[in-house]
């Protein structure tokens, strides 16, 4: 019997990472989900990631605590206000205050370390350059450079195991991501995308993440199963 290849899938608990996990499972990978608890103000996504990992029967789900609030520099890791009610066309210009310094580099480094230990050659990340073009660590050229780094800076890479960073959503719109997730049976009711949820866990409906998510469901003539405060 041929064993399924292992893949480390970064799982935030959001819509994009959950769809990425579904795509990896559909591709035949044995999925190891990795969640980073980095001091984000929307920490309810950690519980969402737990629910998703269980529902989607990953081989193993690891939650790693780190504290990026010690550095701050982002509306997600400090007391800076989360931008609200921004026009959709404004979101594609400039780097928003919700950018977390070097976040994807940090996340991918943890994923790479675990992949090397597991004997896995594949890492899956749900970055999306189309809806979040303001984030420099969501661009294809960044992913390509990190993949080169992975193969230069690890024992496994030097000894001939080639690492591949998979970003299946990078050129898709939010509507296309939702459509792909529905095709694969993703329960989006388990996911959370909001940057500034209420104490009761309701999505604000006004931050960039909520507005883009709502737009994606609307373009599919669907209602978002997530509960909103507005």
Order of alpha helices (4+ residues) and beta strands (2+ residues): beta-alpha-beta-alpha-beta-alpha-beta-alpha-alpha-beta-alpha-alpha
